[in-house]
């Protein structure tokens, strides 16, 4: 069987709060605590289908117990045996509350009239946010273990009630009868742990059989598929999308638990099944106003702060490390990036001067603290190395390790492409391409399946569509596919696809289409050979420069990062200069300082100094970034100014020295900038000092050392003043 019942052990539940310590004089406090927790259980909402009997029964018992506790509060004398039973009852009720909350976190909107016992006390559980709702399928597969947990708690409740010394208490007859009724109900349910002939048990077996069939590459019977999904309340595309979101949240939470990696991997089989059923049963979804592409986070399921996400995988970082450019990545992601042959920083495009990875302990501690606040288990470094190494680039368990998930993905892709081939209506084609776009955003195996099935030639014909949304969906699907390294080659070698993307970049119907085409070019330039090939195409370069100048904010950024990748190739720099990239960079520097300054640095290093120097006020702009920019932007600005001063001679150095307050800014970078920024700022200050002393910069290259005394003695030559208590250049490692 593809997914056996044994791979779904009982869920790790939230541990109930430890019971308070009660002494003999705390009877009232104990009873008040019991009344409170019983009322909290009563306020929870039972399920309308799965676990309906379990949750409804335990909530009814809690309601009756709350009446008993109210009566006990009127008493003043309690025998020791009664206090012991009440303390045990408090512990049991906290366990019941935790289990019911976990089970009822799956809320049906149409459960309101499913249970006649749901009176005014059964309102929506406001203690459980909608974002934490569990998957219905995940709950179904765990139905047996959860039912057994309810059964065990019921047995414990019966035991406590059976030994409770009610005869020794001054209780009214109604309460005595109520306790007897509770014992009778608990006794009646002693043998009803998990009836194998229940509808829920049959449904669970059918679901497991279907997963097994998919594992054996047998296409599911649509009628059987429809029965399972409608029985679970998954009766349309919207409910299926919500179910996929719930499964992905559950997958992420399980993945953070070191001992639940197997369960997390098997959830991918359920995700694959729901995606397939959604398309087969309910057709391709209508395109929403805007669907996110794969490169930025699709949605913030757990509201993870952006700084806690790895820029490569977009998942929560567990082992953040810093590379030579100062950027931080999750260790697993950046190691995979470097092992695939890359020697550049994925975020900035700069060359990595060394392969050393420095642990970012401060950030790791912040992430761990945030996880504790969110009640998310945080797997520390080295706790389970195998689990980390098995994660895919998208933060999920790789479907290749789960044949059921992989086969479900292949069936979904085959179905969608057959629909796309047969479709004559533009609207239907748009729906199918949108589904492919979503699937290509999911994970690496989905991207591989789509490309291997021959989707690229089919998508090509929609790149020139007159319907804007269809064009956007087509180019974004190609963008999502390009994330996989093998697909970059397919895109570059499939006839017409690259030209189609370039045409969208040049004359797309919407800014979104142009921006996603630029992002596709950026993705393709991650391969050195393709970077050189694309950099030779004047229409690519001009289109990117035009988009950086005229496009809205998001499109400007897409264009600038693509330009940055091209700018590291000397031959492409010439074409960028011809397209007036320096003028465009100056215009966008205020809006995108990091990207703009890094492009300038690349252009200057690759022979574009003359064009940069000729740009009016470019030195003043770089000095402004040095003063007010981010650490990364200041680092690139300092590096650019160093190259400009070294290659531009005394005239360039003089232009920099004329900027008011520039040396104080340089000292600030030397004291508080990044490692590379501090080194570049120290070099820049040395250049200014030599210029102030009347020395040519060419003399510096032959000098092996330059003492801090020389800097200090020349400080009055041209009105240059050093800040008090400033560090020396030598103290910064120069």
VENCORDA-V543809 format. One record per pair of residues at least 4 apart in sequence whose C-alpha atoms are under 6 Angstrom apart, sorted by the first residue. I is the first residue (numbers start at 1). GAP is how many residues later the second one is. D is the distance in Angstrom with one decimal. If there is no record, write none. Layout:
# VENCORDA-V543809
i=I gap=GAP d=D
i=I gap=GAP d=D
This chain:
# VENCORDA-V543809
i=1 gap=211 d=4.9
i=2 gap=210 d=4.3
i=2 gap=213 d=5.5
i=10 gap=135 d=5.4
i=16 gap=78 d=5.8
i=16 gap=79 d=5.9
i=22 gap=4 d=5.6
i=34 gap=56 d=5.7
i=35 gap=31 d=5.4
i=35 gap=34 d=5.7
i=38 gap=24 d=5.3
i=38 gap=28 d=5.7
i=41 gap=56 d=5.6
i=42 gap=17 d=5.4
i=42 gap=21 d=5.7
i=43 gap=78 d=5.9
i=43 gap=79 d=5.7
i=44 gap=81 d=5.2
i=45 gap=77 d=5.4
i=45 gap=79 d=5.9
i=45 gap=80 d=5.8
i=46 gap=9 d=5.1
i=46 gap=10 d=5.3
i=47 gap=5 d=4.8
i=47 gap=57 d=6.0
i=48 gap=4 d=5.4
i=48 gap=63 d=5.1
i=48 gap=66 d=5.7
i=52 gap=4 d=5.9
i=53 gap=4 d=5.9
i=82 gap=83 d=5.9
i=85 gap=4 d=6.0
i=100 gap=4 d=5.8
i=101 gap=4 d=6.0
i=105 gap=28 d=4.8
i=105 gap=29 d=5.8
i=106 gap=27 d=4.9
i=106 gap=28 d=5.0
i=118 gap=4 d=5.3
i=134 gap=112 d=5.7
i=135 gap=108 d=5.8
i=135 gap=111 d=5.0
i=135 gap=112 d=5.4
i=139 gap=4 d=5.9
i=143 gap=4 d=6.0
i=148 gap=45 d=5.4
i=151 gap=42 d=5.2
i=158 gap=4 d=5.9
i=158 gap=25 d=5.8
i=158 gap=28 d=5.3
i=160 gap=4 d=6.0
i=196 gap=5 d=5.7
i=213 gap=5 d=5.1
i=214 gap=4 d=5.2
i=214 gap=190 d=5.8
i=215 gap=188 d=5.9
i=215 gap=189 d=4.3
i=222 gap=4 d=6.0
i=226 gap=4 d=5.9
i=227 gap=4 d=6.0
i=229 gap=5 d=5.0
i=230 gap=4 d=5.2
i=230 gap=5 d=5.2
i=234 gap=5 d=5.3
i=234 gap=6 d=5.8
i=236 gap=46 d=6.0
i=237 gap=41 d=5.8
i=237 gap=45 d=5.9
i=244 gap=27 d=5.9
i=247 gap=4 d=6.0
i=251 gap=13 d=5.1
i=254 gap=6 d=5.7
i=254 gap=10 d=5.3
i=255 gap=6 d=5.6
i=255 gap=9 d=5.6
i=256 gap=121 d=5.9
i=256 gap=123 d=5.9
i=258 gap=126 d=6.0
i=265 gap=132 d=5.1
i=268 gap=137 d=5.7
i=269 gap=135 d=5.4
i=269 gap=136 d=4.0
i=272 gap=133 d=5.1
i=272 gap=136 d=5.1
i=272 gap=137 d=5.7
i=273 gap=135 d=5.8
i=274 gap=4 d=5.9
i=276 gap=136 d=4.9
i=277 gap=4 d=5.5
i=278 gap=4 d=5.5
i=279 gap=4 d=4.5
i=279 gap=5 d=5.4
i=284 gap=147 d=5.2
i=284 gap=148 d=5.4
i=285 gap=146 d=5.7
i=286 gap=145 d=5.6
i=292 gap=6 d=5.4
i=294 gap=147 d=4.6
i=294 gap=186 d=5.5
i=308 gap=8 d=5.7
i=308 gap=9 d=6.0
i=309 gap=5 d=5.1
i=309 gap=6 d=5.0
i=309 gap=7 d=4.6
i=309 gap=8 d=5.6
i=310 gap=4 d=4.8
i=310 gap=5 d=5.6
i=310 gap=7 d=5.6
i=310 gap=19 d=5.1
i=310 gap=20 d=5.5
i=313 gap=80 d=5.1
i=313 gap=81 d=5.0
i=315 gap=80 d=5.5
i=317 gap=13 d=5.1
i=319 gap=11 d=5.4
i=319 gap=12 d=5.6
i=319 gap=62 d=6.0
i=320 gap=9 d=5.4
i=320 gap=10 d=4.5
i=320 gap=11 d=5.9
i=320 gap=40 d=5.4
i=321 gap=7 d=5.4
i=321 gap=8 d=5.6
i=321 gap=10 d=5.8
i=321 gap=36 d=5.6
i=321 gap=37 d=5.2
i=321 gap=38 d=4.3
i=321 gap=39 d=5.1
i=322 gap=4 d=5.8
i=322 gap=5 d=5.6
i=322 gap=6 d=4.4
i=322 gap=35 d=5.6
i=322 gap=36 d=5.0
i=323 gap=4 d=5.8
i=323 gap=34 d=5.4
i=324 gap=28 d=5.8
i=331 gap=4 d=5.9
i=335 gap=4 d=6.0
i=338 gap=4 d=5.0
i=343 gap=8 d=5.9
i=343 gap=9 d=5.6
i=344 gap=5 d=5.5
i=344 gap=6 d=5.3
i=344 gap=7 d=4.2
i=344 gap=8 d=5.1
i=345 gap=4 d=5.0
i=345 gap=5 d=5.4
i=349 gap=216 d=5.9
i=371 gap=4 d=5.9
i=371 gap=5 d=4.8
i=372 gap=4 d=6.0
i=391 gap=4 d=5.9
i=391 gap=5 d=5.7
i=391 gap=6 d=4.9
i=392 gap=4 d=5.4
i=392 gap=5 d=5.7
i=392 gap=6 d=5.1
i=394 gap=49 d=5.8
i=399 gap=6 d=5.6
i=399 gap=7 d=5.4
i=403 gap=4 d=6.0
i=419 gap=4 d=5.8
i=420 gap=9 d=5.8
i=430 gap=40 d=5.1
i=434 gap=39 d=5.6
i=436 gap=4 d=5.9
i=437 gap=40 d=4.4
i=440 gap=6 d=5.7
i=440 gap=7 d=4.9
i=440 gap=40 d=5.5
i=440 gap=41 d=5.9
i=441 gap=39 d=5.6
i=447 gap=34 d=5.2
i=448 gap=4 d=6.0
i=450 gap=5 d=5.8
i=451 gap=4 d=5.5
i=459 gap=15 d=5.7
i=460 gap=37 d=5.7
i=462 gap=9 d=5.8
i=463 gap=8 d=5.0
i=463 gap=11 d=6.0
i=465 gap=6 d=5.5
i=468 gap=41 d=5.6
i=472 gap=4 d=6.0
i=472 gap=41 d=4.8
i=476 gap=40 d=5.9
i=479 gap=41 d=4.8
i=482 gap=5 d=5.4
i=482 gap=6 d=5.1
i=488 gap=36 d=5.9
i=489 gap=4 d=6.0
i=490 gap=4 d=5.7
i=492 gap=6 d=5.8
i=496 gap=4 d=6.0
i=501 gap=16 d=5.8
i=503 gap=4 d=5.9
i=504 gap=4 d=4.1
i=504 gap=10 d=5.8
i=505 gap=9 d=4.5
i=505 gap=12 d=5.2
i=506 gap=37 d=5.2
i=508 gap=5 d=5.7
i=508 gap=6 d=5.4
i=511 gap=4 d=6.0
i=515 gap=40 d=4.5
i=515 gap=43 d=5.9
i=518 gap=40 d=5.7
i=518 gap=41 d=5.4
i=519 gap=39 d=5.3
i=522 gap=40 d=4.2
i=525 gap=5 d=5.5
i=525 gap=6 d=4.2
i=530 gap=4 d=6.0
i=531 gap=4 d=5.9
i=535 gap=31 d=5.7
i=535 gap=37 d=4.6
i=536 gap=36 d=6.0
i=539 gap=4 d=5.9
i=542 gap=37 d=5.6
i=544 gap=15 d=5.3
i=547 gap=4 d=5.0
i=548 gap=8 d=4.3
i=548 gap=11 d=5.3
i=549 gap=35 d=5.6
i=551 gap=4 d=5.5
i=551 gap=5 d=5.5
i=563 gap=4 d=6.0
i=564 gap=35 d=5.2
i=567 gap=6 d=5.3
i=567 gap=35 d=5.7
i=568 gap=34 d=5.8
i=570 gap=36 d=5.1
i=576 gap=5 d=5.5
i=577 gap=4 d=5.4
i=585 gap=4 d=5.8
i=585 gap=11 d=5.3
i=588 gap=4 d=5.8
i=589 gap=4 d=4.5
i=589 gap=7 d=5.3
i=592 gap=4 d=6.0
i=593 gap=4 d=5.9
i=594 gap=39 d=4.4
i=597 gap=39 d=6.0
i=597 gap=40 d=5.8
i=598 gap=38 d=5.6
i=601 gap=39 d=4.6
i=603 gap=5 d=5.0
i=604 gap=4 d=4.7
i=604 gap=5 d=4.6
i=609 gap=4 d=5.9
i=622 gap=15 d=5.6
i=625 gap=4 d=4.6
i=626 gap=8 d=4.6
i=626 gap=11 d=6.0
i=627 gap=38 d=5.7
i=629 gap=4 d=5.5
i=629 gap=5 d=5.6
i=631 gap=42 d=6.0
i=635 gap=42 d=4.1
i=638 gap=42 d=5.7
i=638 gap=43 d=5.8
i=639 gap=41 d=5.6
i=641 gap=4 d=6.0
i=642 gap=42 d=5.5
i=643 gap=4 d=6.0
i=644 gap=4 d=5.3
i=645 gap=4 d=5.8
i=645 gap=7 d=5.5
i=645 gap=8 d=5.2
i=648 gap=4 d=5.3
i=650 gap=4 d=5.9
i=666 gap=15 d=5.7
i=668 gap=4 d=6.0
i=669 gap=4 d=4.6
i=669 gap=9 d=5.9
i=670 gap=8 d=4.2
i=670 gap=11 d=5.6
i=673 gap=4 d=5.4
i=673 gap=5 d=5.4
i=674 gap=4 d=5.9
i=677 gap=4 d=6.0
i=682 gap=47 d=5.7
i=690 gap=5 d=5.1
i=691 gap=4 d=5.4
i=692 gap=26 d=5.9
i=693 gap=21 d=5.8
i=708 gap=20 d=5.7
i=715 gap=5 d=5.0
i=715 gap=6 d=5.9
i=716 gap=4 d=5.5
i=730 gap=4 d=5.1
